[in-house]
């Protein structure tokens, strides 16, 4: 749970609820503090929110780079095809007529 949720739960008026509910809220807060949402990959890495967000960020950055690379290749191909078409037009227009 995020710190915002914890703060909200701490700000609840526990005087307005019965003793059993007050105990449940206190036990829940203790469980949150003692058991953060972290998984371990057999000692290799901890999987937590920070790892997940950094992985998503890296993936998004990689996709942006791939799109930019693709766009540059498409622009180069378009320029090359225009140059080839322009060269072909000038070659055919300046060529001597062929008589059969």
N, CA, C and O atoms as CSV, one atom per row, in Angstrom:
chain,resi,resn,atom,element,x,y,z
A,1,UNK,N,N,0.835,-1.166,0.000
A,1,UNK,CA,C,0.000,0.000,0.000
A,1,UNK,C,C,0.885,1.236,0.000
A,1,UNK,O,O,1.962,1.252,0.595
A,2,UNK,N,N,0.422,2.238,-0.659
A,2,UNK,CA,C,1.180,3.466,-0.723
A,2,UNK,C,C,1.079,4.271,0.559
A,2,UNK,O,O,0.186,4.054,1.378
A,3,UNK,N,N,2.001,5.198,0.721
A,3,UNK,CA,C,1.971,6.020,1.938
A,3,UNK,C,C,0.718,6.884,2.044
A,3,UNK,O,O,0.293,7.233,3.146
A,4,UNK,N,N,0.118,7.232,0.888
A,4,UNK,CA,C,-1.103,8.030,0.933
A,4,UNK,C,C,-2.242,7.249,1.590
A,4,UNK,O,O,-2.999,7.796,2.391
A,5,UNK,N,N,-2.354,5.975,1.245
A,5,UNK,CA,C,-3.402,5.140,1.813
A,5,UNK,C,C,-3.187,4.961,3.314
A,5,UNK,O,O,-4.135,4.995,4.097
A,6,UNK,N,N,-1.941,4.772,3.697
A,6,UNK,CA,C,-1.607,4.617,5.112
A,6,UNK,C,C,-1.981,5.877,5.890
A,6,UNK,O,O,-2.548,5.800,6.980
A,7,UNK,N,N,-1.662,7.024,5.323
A,7,UNK,CA,C,-2.008,8.289,5.984
A,7,UNK,C,C,-3.522,8.452,6.114
A,7,UNK,O,O,-4.013,8.922,7.141
A,8,UNK,N,N,-4.251,8.069,5.085
A,8,UNK,CA,C,-5.713,8.150,5.147
A,8,UNK,C,C,-6.268,7.264,6.254
A,8,UNK,O,O,-7.178,7.645,6.991
A,9,UNK,N,N,-5.688,6.066,6.348
A,9,UNK,CA,C,-6.151,5.131,7.370
A,9,UNK,C,C,-5.805,5.634,8.764
A,9,UNK,O,O,-6.576,5.437,9.703
A,10,UNK,N,N,-4.660,6.276,8.905
A,10,UNK,CA,C,-4.290,6.840,10.204
A,10,UNK,C,C,-5.169,8.027,10.581
A,10,UNK,O,O,-5.377,8.296,11.764
A,11,UNK,N,N,-5.683,8.734,9.585
A,11,UNK,CA,C,-6.519,9.908,9.841
A,11,UNK,C,C,-7.978,9.570,10.127
A,11,UNK,O,O,-8.772,10.461,10.428
A,12,UNK,N,N,-8.335,8.295,10.034
A,12,UNK,CA,C,-9.713,7.889,10.332
A,12,UNK,C,C,-9.963,8.098,11.819
A,12,UNK,O,O,-9.115,7.779,12.652
A,13,UNK,N,N,-11.125,8.632,12.140
A,13,UNK,CA,C,-11.501,8.861,13.535
A,13,UNK,C,C,-11.847,7.521,14.176
A,13,UNK,O,O,-12.965,7.026,14.036
A,14,UNK,N,N,-10.874,6.941,14.879
A,14,UNK,CA,C,-11.096,5.628,15.480
A,14,UNK,C,C,-11.944,5.698,16.745
A,14,UNK,O,O,-12.387,4.669,17.256
A,15,UNK,N,N,-12.171,6.910,17.250
A,15,UNK,CA,C,-13.036,7.050,18.413
A,15,UNK,C,C,-14.493,6.806,18.077
A,15,UNK,O,O,-15.298,6.506,18.958
A,16,UNK,N,N,-14.834,6.933,16.802
A,16,UNK,CA,C,-16.227,6.766,16.374
A,16,UNK,C,C,-16.570,5.318,16.060
A,16,UNK,O,O,-17.728,5.011,15.777
A,17,UNK,N,N,-15.587,4.420,16.104
A,17,UNK,CA,C,-15.853,3.012,15.781
A,17,UNK,C,C,-15.681,2.164,17.040
A,17,UNK,O,O,-15.126,2.619,18.039
A,18,UNK,N,N,-16.158,0.946,16.975
A,18,UNK,CA,C,-16.063,0.074,18.146
A,18,UNK,C,C,-14.637,-0.454,18.336
A,18,UNK,O,O,-13.773,-0.259,17.481
A,19,UNK,N,N,-14.412,-1.108,19.442
A,19,UNK,CA,C,-13.079,-1.577,19.817
A,19,UNK,C,C,-12.553,-2.621,18.828
A,19,UNK,O,O,-11.366,-2.615,18.500
A,20,UNK,N,N,-13.412,-3.504,18.357
A,20,UNK,CA,C,-12.996,-4.569,17.415
A,20,UNK,C,C,-12.484,-3.958,16.109
A,20,UNK,O,O,-11.456,-4.397,15.593
A,21,UNK,N,N,-13.171,-2.965,15.571
A,21,UNK,CA,C,-12.753,-2.298,14.334
A,21,UNK,C,C,-11.432,-1.567,14.549
A,21,UNK,O,O,-10.572,-1.579,13.669
A,22,UNK,N,N,-11.264,-0.943,15.682
A,22,UNK,CA,C,-10.029,-0.246,16.011
A,22,UNK,C,C,-8.851,-1.227,16.030
A,22,UNK,O,O,-7.772,-0.916,15.524
A,23,UNK,N,N,-9.062,-2.411,16.614
A,23,UNK,CA,C,-8.009,-3.435,16.629
A,23,UNK,C,C,-7.681,-3.908,15.215
A,23,UNK,O,O,-6.511,-4.091,14.878
A,24,UNK,N,N,-8.708,-4.106,14.387
A,24,UNK,CA,C,-8.488,-4.546,13.006
A,24,UNK,C,C,-7.656,-3.522,12.226
A,24,UNK,O,O,-6.743,-3.895,11.489
A,25,UNK,N,N,-7.970,-2.244,12.386
A,25,UNK,CA,C,-7.231,-1.192,11.688
A,25,UNK,C,C,-5.785,-1.173,12.163
A,25,UNK,O,O,-4.866,-1.063,11.351
A,26,UNK,N,N,-5.576,-1.281,13.475
A,26,UNK,CA,C,-4.207,-1.295,13.998
A,26,UNK,C,C,-3.426,-2.517,13.530
A,26,UNK,O,O,-2.243,-2.405,13.210
A,27,UNK,N,N,-4.071,-3.685,13.484
A,27,UNK,CA,C,-3.390,-4.889,12.987
A,27,UNK,C,C,-3.073,-4.760,11.501
A,27,UNK,O,O,-2.012,-5.195,11.051
A,28,UNK,N,N,-3.992,-4.163,10.736
A,28,UNK,CA,C,-3.755,-3.970,9.309
A,28,UNK,C,C,-2.578,-3.034,9.080
A,28,UNK,O,O,-1.746,-3.295,8.211
A,29,UNK,N,N,-2.493,-1.940,9.847
A,29,UNK,CA,C,-1.370,-1.008,9.722
A,29,UNK,C,C,-0.048,-1.677,10.094
A,29,UNK,O,O,0.980,-1.431,9.465
A,30,UNK,N,N,-0.084,-2.519,11.115
A,30,UNK,CA,C,1.122,-3.256,11.502
A,30,UNK,C,C,1.539,-4.222,10.403
A,30,UNK,O,O,2.726,-4.355,10.106
A,31,UNK,N,N,0.566,-4.897,9.800
A,31,UNK,CA,C,0.877,-5.832,8.718
A,31,UNK,C,C,1.465,-5.112,7.515
A,31,UNK,O,O,2.368,-5.633,6.860
A,32,UNK,N,N,0.963,-3.916,7.219
A,32,UNK,CA,C,1.514,-3.134,6.105
A,32,UNK,C,C,2.959,-2.752,6.383
A,32,UNK,O,O,3.810,-2.842,5.497
A,33,UNK,N,N,3.240,-2.326,7.609
A,33,UNK,CA,C,4.597,-1.918,7.959
A,33,UNK,C,C,5.571,-3.087,7.953
A,33,UNK,O,O,6.717,-2.929,7.533
A,34,UNK,N,N,5.142,-4.247,8.406
A,34,UNK,CA,C,6.034,-5.395,8.535
A,34,UNK,C,C,6.197,-6.186,7.239
A,34,UNK,O,O,7.200,-6.878,7.065
A,35,UNK,N,N,5.233,-6.096,6.334
A,35,UNK,CA,C,5.265,-6.880,5.094
A,35,UNK,C,C,5.088,-5.979,3.878
A,35,UNK,O,O,3.989,-5.894,3.330
A,36,UNK,N,N,6.147,-5.309,3.450
A,36,UNK,CA,C,6.001,-4.471,2.256
A,36,UNK,C,C,5.806,-5.347,1.012
A,36,UNK,O,O,6.216,-6.508,1.003
A,37,UNK,N,N,5.181,-4.796,-0.037
A,37,UNK,CA,C,4.907,-5.603,-1.237
A,37,UNK,C,C,6.157,-5.813,-2.080
A,37,UNK,O,O,6.316,-5.198,-3.134
A,38,UNK,N,N,7.052,-6.694,-1.605
A,38,UNK,CA,C,8.297,-7.004,-2.321
A,38,UNK,C,C,8.375,-8.511,-2.493
A,38,UNK,O,O,8.146,-9.264,-1.546
A,39,UNK,N,N,8.700,-8.952,-3.707
A,39,UNK,CA,C,8.935,-10.363,-3.974
A,39,UNK,C,C,10.414,-10.538,-4.290
A,39,UNK,O,O,11.064,-9.611,-4.773
A,40,UNK,N,N,10.936,-11.708,-4.022
A,40,UNK,CA,C,12.341,-11.985,-4.233
A,40,UNK,C,C,12.478,-13.122,-5.245
A,40,UNK,O,O,11.775,-14.129,-5.158
A,41,UNK,N,N,13.380,-12.952,-6.196
A,41,UNK,CA,C,13.634,-14.000,-7.191
A,41,UNK,C,C,14.822,-14.850,-6.744
A,41,UNK,O,O,15.887,-14.811,-7.360
A,42,UNK,N,N,14.637,-15.606,-5.687
A,42,UNK,CA,C,15.649,-16.515,-5.155
A,42,UNK,C,C,16.978,-15.803,-4.900
A,42,UNK,O,O,18.045,-16.349,-5.182
A,43,UNK,N,N,16.908,-14.603,-4.375
A,43,UNK,CA,C,18.108,-13.842,-4.052
A,43,UNK,C,C,18.707,-13.088,-5.222
A,43,UNK,O,O,19.665,-12.336,-5.041
A,44,UNK,N,N,18.172,-13.268,-6.410
A,44,UNK,CA,C,18.731,-12.600,-7.588
A,44,UNK,C,C,18.323,-11.133,-7.645
A,44,UNK,O,O,19.163,-10.260,-7.865
A,45,UNK,N,N,17.062,-10.865,-7.451
A,45,UNK,CA,C,16.568,-9.486,-7.517
A,45,UNK,C,C,15.283,-9.371,-6.716
A,45,UNK,O,O,14.529,-10.334,-6.575
A,46,UNK,N,N,15.053,-8.188,-6.199
A,46,UNK,CA,C,13.794,-7.890,-5.529
A,46,UNK,C,C,12.840,-7.269,-6.531
A,46,UNK,O,O,13.186,-6.327,-7.244
A,47,UNK,N,N,11.641,-7.810,-6.571
A,47,UNK,CA,C,10.617,-7.250,-7.454
A,47,UNK,C,C,9.719,-6.373,-6.591
A,47,UNK,O,O,9.001,-6.862,-5.719
A,48,UNK,N,N,9.773,-5.088,-6.847
A,48,UNK,CA,C,8.935,-4.146,-6.118
A,48,UNK,C,C,8.416,-3.104,-7.096
A,48,UNK,O,O,8.630,-3.218,-8.303
A,49,UNK,N,N,7.743,-2.102,-6.583
A,49,UNK,CA,C,7.157,-1.090,-7.463
A,49,UNK,C,C,8.239,-0.322,-8.226
A,49,UNK,O,O,8.033,0.061,-9.377
A,50,UNK,N,N,9.377,-0.099,-7.595
A,50,UNK,CA,C,10.459,0.642,-8.246
A,50,UNK,C,C,10.988,-0.126,-9.461
A,50,UNK,O,O,11.220,0.462,-10.517
A,51,UNK,N,N,11.177,-1.433,-9.310
A,51,UNK,CA,C,11.656,-2.248,-10.431
A,51,UNK,C,C,10.639,-2.278,-11.560
A,51,UNK,O,O,11.007,-2.181,-12.731
A,52,UNK,N,N,9.376,-2.408,-11.221
A,52,UNK,CA,C,8.332,-2.457,-12.252
A,52,UNK,C,C,8.259,-1.133,-13.003
A,52,UNK,O,O,8.183,-1.118,-14.232
A,53,UNK,N,N,8.283,-0.021,-12.270
A,53,UNK,CA,C,8.201,1.281,-12.944
A,53,UNK,C,C,9.446,1.552,-13.782
A,53,UNK,O,O,9.334,2.131,-14.862
A,54,UNK,N,N,10.623,1.153,-13.321
A,54,UNK,CA,C,11.821,1.375,-14.127
A,54,UNK,C,C,11.830,0.488,-15.368
A,54,UNK,O,O,12.342,0.894,-16.411
A,55,UNK,N,N,11.274,-0.711,-15.269
A,55,UNK,CA,C,11.189,-1.597,-16.432
A,55,UNK,C,C,10.235,-1.022,-17.473
A,55,UNK,O,O,10.537,-1.035,-18.667
A,56,UNK,N,N,9.100,-0.524,-17.034
A,56,UNK,CA,C,8.145,0.084,-17.964
A,56,UNK,C,C,8.760,1.324,-18.623
A,56,UNK,O,O,8.587,1.544,-19.822
A,57,UNK,N,N,9.477,2.129,-17.835
A,57,UNK,CA,C,10.117,3.328,-18.376
A,57,UNK,C,C,11.177,2.963,-19.412
A,57,UNK,O,O,11.255,3.594,-20.467
A,58,UNK,N,N,11.985,1.958,-19.122
A,58,UNK,CA,C,13.010,1.529,-20.073
A,58,UNK,C,C,12.390,0.984,-21.353
A,58,UNK,O,O,12.877,1.255,-22.451
A,59,UNK,N,N,11.324,0.222,-21.210
A,59,UNK,CA,C,10.647,-0.311,-22.394
A,59,UNK,C,C,10.064,0.792,-23.260
A,59,UNK,O,O,10.154,0.736,-24.487
A,60,UNK,N,N,9.467,1.795,-22.628
A,60,UNK,CA,C,8.900,2.914,-23.386
A,60,UNK,C,C,10.002,3.694,-24.097
A,60,UNK,O,O,9.835,4.095,-25.249
A,61,UNK,N,N,11.118,3.910,-23.422
A,61,UNK,CA,C,12.245,4.613,-24.045
A,61,UNK,C,C,12.767,3.832,-25.244
A,61,UNK,O,O,13.059,4.419,-26.286
A,62,UNK,N,N,12.885,2.521,-25.109
A,62,UNK,CA,C,13.354,1.668,-26.202
A,62,UNK,C,C,12.404,1.748,-27.393
A,62,UNK,O,O,12.849,1.834,-28.537
A,63,UNK,N,N,11.093,1.719,-27.127
A,63,UNK,CA,C,10.131,1.807,-28.226
A,63,UNK,C,C,10.209,3.155,-28.938
A,63,UNK,O,O,10.083,3.210,-30.162
A,64,UNK,N,N,10.412,4.233,-28.201
A,64,UNK,CA,C,10.549,5.551,-28.822
A,64,UNK,C,C,11.789,5.582,-29.706
A,64,UNK,O,O,11.754,6.119,-30.813
A,65,UNK,N,N,12.885,5.007,-29.218
A,65,UNK,CA,C,14.107,4.973,-30.031
A,65,UNK,C,C,13.905,4.154,-31.304
A,65,UNK,O,O,14.380,4.545,-32.371
A,66,UNK,N,N,13.211,3.031,-31.205
A,66,UNK,CA,C,12.944,2.216,-32.396
A,66,UNK,C,C,12.070,2.958,-33.400
A,66,UNK,O,O,12.292,2.865,-34.608
A,67,UNK,N,N,11.083,3.692,-32.906
A,67,UNK,CA,C,10.220,4.457,-33.816
A,67,UNK,C,C,11.005,5.560,-34.502
A,67,UNK,O,O,10.805,5.810,-35.691
A,68,UNK,N,N,11.903,6.229,-33.768
A,68,UNK,CA,C,12.720,7.274,-34.377
A,68,UNK,C,C,13.653,6.685,-35.425
A,68,UNK,O,O,13.848,7.281,-36.484
A,69,UNK,N,N,14.229,5.528,-35.145
A,69,UNK,CA,C,15.100,4.865,-36.110
A,69,UNK,C,C,14.327,4.485,-37.363
A,69,UNK,O,O,14.813,4.675,-38.478
A,70,UNK,N,N,13.130,3.951,-37.185
A,70,UNK,CA,C,12.309,3.568,-38.330
A,70,UNK,C,C,11.937,4.788,-39.169
A,70,UNK,O,O,11.974,4.732,-40.398
A,71,UNK,N,N,11.577,5.892,-38.506
A,71,UNK,CA,C,11.227,7.106,-39.245
A,71,UNK,C,C,12.409,7.629,-40.045
A,71,UNK,O,O,12.241,8.081,-41.178
A,72,UNK,N,N,13.604,7.571,-39.464
A,72,UNK,CA,C,14.776,8.043,-40.210
A,72,UNK,C,C,15.050,7.146,-41.411
A,72,UNK,O,O,15.446,7.637,-42.469
A,73,UNK,N,N,14.846,5.834,-41.264
A,73,UNK,CA,C,15.027,4.932,-42.408
A,73,UNK,C,C,13.983,5.199,-43.492
A,73,UNK,O,O,14.294,5.165,-44.682
A,74,UNK,N,N,12.758,5.461,-43.077
A,74,UNK,CA,C,11.703,5.744,-44.058
A,74,UNK,C,C,11.990,7.059,-44.785
A,74,UNK,O,O,11.758,7.156,-45.990
A,75,UNK,N,N,12.490,8.072,-44.073
A,75,UNK,CA,C,12.828,9.341,-44.721
A,75,UNK,C,C,13.960,9.159,-45.720
A,75,UNK,O,O,13.915,9.697,-46.826
A,76,UNK,N,N,14.983,8.394,-45.321
A,76,UNK,CA,C,16.108,8.152,-46.239
A,76,UNK,C,C,15.651,7.404,-47.481
A,76,UNK,O,O,16.104,7.700,-48.586
A,77,UNK,N,N,14.760,6.437,-47.307
A,77,UNK,CA,C,14.255,5.682,-48.452
A,77,UNK,C,C,13.423,6.577,-49.365
A,77,UNK,O,O,13.507,6.455,-50.587
A,78,UNK,N,N,12.628,7.468,-48.795
A,78,UNK,CA,C,11.812,8.379,-49.605
A,78,UNK,C,C,12.705,9.347,-50.381
A,78,UNK,O,O,12.450,9.626,-51.552
A,79,UNK,N,N,13.738,9.854,-49.735
A,79,UNK,CA,C,14.667,10.770,-50.417
A,79,UNK,C,C,15.391,10.042,-51.538
A,79,UNK,O,O,15.549,10.586,-52.631
A,80,UNK,N,N,15.831,8.820,-51.278
A,80,UNK,CA,C,16.525,8.045,-52.303
A,80,UNK,C,C,15.613,7.744,-53.486
A,80,UNK,O,O,16.052,7.804,-54.635
A,81,UNK,N,N,14.346,7.420,-53.218
A,81,UNK,CA,C,13.437,7.114,-54.321
A,81,UNK,C,C,13.130,8.371,-55.132
A,81,UNK,O,O,12.978,8.298,-56.351
A,82,UNK,N,N,13.037,9.535,-54.458
A,82,UNK,CA,C,12.832,10.786,-55.201
A,82,UNK,C,C,14.036,11.111,-56.071
A,82,UNK,O,O,13.887,11.538,-57.217
A,83,UNK,N,N,15.221,10.910,-55.528
A,83,UNK,CA,C,16.433,11.161,-56.318
A,83,UNK,C,C,16.523,10.218,-57.509
A,83,UNK,O,O,16.908,10.623,-58.606
A,84,UNK,N,N,16.163,8.947,-57.282
A,84,UNK,CA,C,16.207,7.976,-58.372
A,84,UNK,C,C,15.176,8.323,-59.438
A,84,UNK,O,O,15.446,8.207,-60.634
A,85,UNK,N,N,14.002,8.748,-59.003
A,85,UNK,CA,C,12.972,9.124,-59.969
A,85,UNK,C,C,13.395,10.372,-60.737
A,85,UNK,O,O,13.174,10.461,-61.945
A,86,UNK,N,N,14.002,11.334,-60.045
A,86,UNK,CA,C,14.467,12.548,-60.719
A,86,UNK,C,C,15.601,12.232,-61.679
A,86,UNK,O,O,15.659,12.802,-62.769
A,87,UNK,N,N,16.491,11.346,-61.301
A,87,UNK,CA,C,17.592,10.958,-62.183
A,87,UNK,C,C,17.058,10.210,-63.394
A,87,UNK,O,O,17.561,10.395,-64.502
A,88,UNK,N,N,16.066,9.384,-63.207
A,88,UNK,CA,C,15.477,8.624,-64.304
A,88,UNK,C,C,14.770,9.570,-65.269
A,88,UNK,O,O,14.844,9.361,-66.480
A,89,UNK,N,N,14.098,10.591,-64.783
A,89,UNK,CA,C,13.412,11.552,-65.645
A,89,UNK,C,C,14.416,12.331,-66.464
A,89,UNK,O,O,14.213,12.542,-67.660
A,90,UNK,N,N,15.501,12.764,-65.833
A,90,UNK,CA,C,16.487,13.557,-66.576
A,90,UNK,C,C,17.223,12.698,-67.579
A,90,UNK,O,O,17.585,13.188,-68.649
A,91,UNK,N,N,17.458,11.423,-67.271
A,91,UNK,CA,C,18.153,10.551,-68.219
A,91,UNK,C,C,17.259,10.284,-69.419
A,91,UNK,O,O,17.748,10.324,-70.548
A,92,UNK,N,N,15.995,10.019,-69.231
A,92,UNK,CA,C,15.119,9.719,-70.345
A,92,UNK,C,C,14.815,10.952,-71.157
A,92,UNK,O,O,14.594,10.847,-72.363
A,93,UNK,N,N,14.794,12.112,-70.545
A,93,UNK,CA,C,14.470,13.313,-71.309
A,93,UNK,C,C,15.676,13.809,-72.107
A,93,UNK,O,O,15.490,14.470,-73.128
A,94,UNK,N,N,16.887,13.517,-71.683
A,94,UNK,CA,C,18.077,13.966,-72.415
A,94,UNK,C,C,18.640,12.919,-73.345
A,94,UNK,O,O,19.582,13.192,-74.089
A,95,UNK,N,N,18.089,11.745,-73.314
A,95,UNK,CA,C,18.586,10.694,-74.185
A,95,UNK,C,C,18.191,10.981,-75.635
A,95,UNK,O,O,17.151,11.577,-75.917
A,96,UNK,N,N,19.052,10.537,-76.527
A,96,UNK,CA,C,18.784,10.741,-77.944
A,96,UNK,C,C,17.630,9.844,-78.372
A,96,UNK,O,O,17.529,8.703,-77.921
A,97,UNK,N,N,16.778,10.342,-79.221
A,97,UNK,CA,C,15.646,9.510,-79.668
A,97,UNK,C,C,16.149,8.298,-80.453
A,97,UNK,O,O,17.120,8.378,-81.206
A,98,UNK,N,N,15.486,7.222,-80.261
A,98,UNK,CA,C,15.841,5.992,-80.954
A,98,UNK,C,C,14.857,5.794,-82.091
A,98,UNK,O,O,13.644,5.798,-81.882
A,99,UNK,N,N,15.396,5.617,-83.323
A,99,UNK,CA,C,14.542,5.396,-84.495
A,99,UNK,C,C,14.663,3.959,-84.919
A,99,UNK,O,O,15.764,3.410,-84.966
A,100,UNK,N,N,13.571,3.358,-85.219
A,100,UNK,CA,C,13.551,1.968,-85.684
A,100,UNK,C,C,13.294,1.880,-87.138
A,100,UNK,O,O,13.245,0.781,-87.691
